[in-house]
Amino acid sequence: MSQTAENTMLVGLDIGTSKIVAIVGQLDSSGNIEIVGLGTSPSRGLKKGVVVNIESTVHSIRRAVEEAELMAGCRIHSVYAGIAGSHIQSMNSNGIVAIRDREVTETDIERVIEAAQAVAIPRDQRILHVLPQEYVVDNQEGIKEPVGMSGVRLEAKVHLVTGSQNAVQNIERCIHKCDLQTDAVILEQLASSYAVLTDDERELGVCMVDIGGGTTDIAIFTEGAIRHTAVIPIAGDQVTNDIAMAVRTPTQHAEKIKIKYACALTQLAKADEMIKVPDVGDRPPRDLSRQALAEVVEPRYDELFTLIQAELRRSGYEDLVAAGIVLTGGTAKMEGVVELAEEIFHMPVRLSRPQGVSGLTDVINNPIYSTAVGLLLHAAKQQELPVTNSQPEDSEKGTFGRLKEWIKVNF
């Protein structure tokens, strides 16, 4: 692969509780992302999105990255990493500044964003994202791009996302131990939203729910901007544990049974459809009906959706999500999940797969890759691509200078 091609590479690293995904995308001549490499590895060092074993996590990351490098035919130097977990907190804030030249400039935007993020946060938290919702020039609200407008006062309304300092540092440490640099740490549900939501849904109002292995991540959008984020520490692992306990089978077999046979709505499962359940020890497998399995699974999904509904009500945006609920993530793939969600939420529900990329679409056309694809889309939105290749400075400056100018024109 040529050096120019390698310089335009973007790499997303989804560090999840159940799996780690490394995905390599290349910006094509139209500014779109083409997927050229994908690597996955079982996650062995995380619990509910947080690193609990550095060495196991490093080993899992290294395996996923090596697999992605092999498929893409390139050397990975830096990654955009996802982060999740119950330590994530968010709030809405606003800042006000006087406009010096009576016309809004980029400098004014920077100043008002700084003012908006000047809020008290716990010492052990660090700001991950400052996401502008809208600007107000004098008394004119709902402005998305205020540069060039005349006025004397500029106000910014933003959504602040913070995360545990230690949790972020542990993820960065694991990546560094794999001889990689961290371009940025991105909230996973924010990344997923880039891959699965349409502009119309964001404008109309939508609640995106990413159900993973360890956590369920929620992001609410209205009027084109993110308004609320939350994390619920119940997800696919709890479903697996319920199956293991109820049918008395080892966890690894329970996971396979869940993926292959489970149904989230009892009435959709046939009572006469039988499956083999491996027993503990050397006892022979037992027969179990799919309907009996569904009776174990449905209460857990019912509980999860009830908690999501409570969070939606608590946010104050329940009546503003006219586009309904968008589900994604590996645990949302199960048969009957959408139907059960519609019964509980009483609003439209759809299962979404990653959009907006080309290349290995037959591989990534799967909700389990929504966060990984979203990390690439987030990276492509950035105005600058970090220089991480160990090439002569002049060579890098020339290539990235042209690339930066091209991105500014096209994004």
Secondary structure, DSSP 4 states (H G I P E B T S, - for coil): --HHHHHTEEEEEEE-SSEEEEEEEEE-TTS-EEEEEEEEEE--SEETTEES-HHHHHHHHHHHHHHHHHHHTS---EEEEEE-STT-EEEEEEEEEE-TTSB--HHHHHHHHHHHT-----TTEEEEEEEEEEEEETTEEEES--TT-B-SEEEEEEEEEEEEHHHHHHHHHHHHHTT-EEEEEEEHHHHHHHHH--HHHHHH-EEEEEE-SS-EEEEEEETTEEEEEEEES-SHHHHHHHHHHHHT--HHHHHHHHHHH-BSSGGGS-TT-EEEEPPSTTPPPEEEEHHHHHHHHHHHHHHHHHHHHHHHHHHT-GGG-TT-EEEESGGG-SBTHHHHHHHHH-S-EEE----SEEESHHHH-SGGGHHHHHHHHHHHHSS-----S-S-HHHHHHHHHHHHHHHHHH-
